[in-house]
Amino acid sequence: MNQQQNPKESDWKQFRKMVPGLRERYLEETIPYIQDVLNDKNRTPTQRFWDTYKKMEKTGRILEDCLDGHSRSKMEMYMSLMFRYGLLKDEDLKHFSEELQDNLQRIRGFWER
């Protein structure tokens, strides 16, 4: 897909449909870490508070970066960010066109160098 070209309508619809579930799954995976920190008796209450605060702040920034301001023209960029931060996973790609899957795999290849 040319960077100037909008993604296919079917990919855009699927992306918009998936976003709420991706957010919930990411938080579902993040919350146990926060709970573990809060329950870690080897840390002082102050350490638990600040460690939890830092994780929640980081998680909030990731969610804002990945989920705020979607547009069809920037969908591929947002999906790349979602992959980078773990919101989007390989198994999620099966719902999208081969063209989009190939583009995202190519972008991910640059990160892994």
N, C-alpha and C positions, 0 to 999 in steps of 0.2 A: 504494500500500500504506500503510495506516495504520501509524504508528510503533509502535502497541501490537500490531499483528498480525504473526504470524510469516510469513516468506516461504513460498512454495509448496514443497512437498516436493521437487518436481523441481529447483527452483532450488537448494535446500539441498544435495541430492545432487551436483549438477553443481559447485557451489562447492567442496565438500569434495574432490571428485575432481580439480579443477583446481589446488588450492593448491600441491601439491608441484612441479608443472610451472611455475607462476608464479614460485615461489622460484628454481628452477634457471635459468629464462630471465633473471630479474633479475640473478642473480649472473654468468651468462654475459655479460651486457652490461656489468657493472661491472668484472669482472676485467681486461679489456684496459686500462682507465684506470689501474688499479693497476700493471699491468705497465709501462705507458708511464712512469709516475712513477719506478718503480724503475730503469728503464733510461735515464732522462734524465741525460745526462752534464753538462748545463748546471746542474744542481743539485748541491749538495754531498751527501755521504752522509747528513749530518744532516738536510738539507732533505728528501731522498728518504724517509728513515725517518719523519719527523714528518708529512709530507704523506700518505704511505701509511697511517700509523697513523690520522690524522684521517678519511680516506676510509673505512677499514675500520670505524672506530668509528661513523661516521654511517650506514654501510650496515647495521651490526649493529642500531642503534637503529630504523632503518626496518623491518628484518625483524621485530624484536620487536613494534613497534607494529602491523604489518600481519598477522602470522602467529601471534601467541601468544594463546591464550584464545578461540578462535572458539566462538560459540554461534549457534544458529539465530536467536534473537531479535536478535542484533547483527550479523548477516551483512551487511546493507545498509551499516552504518557501516564495517565492515572493507573492504567492496568500495570504498567511497568513498575511504578512506585509500589503498587499493592503487592506485586511479586517480591520486590526487594524487601519489604517489611513483613512478608508472611501472611498477608490477608488473602491473597490469591495463590492457589496451589496448582500444581500440574494437572490434577484430576479435574479442576474447574475448566480447563481449556477445551475439553471435549464438547462443550456447548457452543463453541464459536467456530467460525469459518476456518478452513485450512490456511487461508491467506493471513488472517490475523494471528493464528497460532504460530505460523512461520515467522512473522515479524516480531512477535514477542520473544520467541526462542532466540532469534538473532540478537535482539537487544540484550537479553539475559547473558548471551555469550560474551558481550563486551564487559559486563560486570565481573565475570569469572576469570578474566585474564589476569 
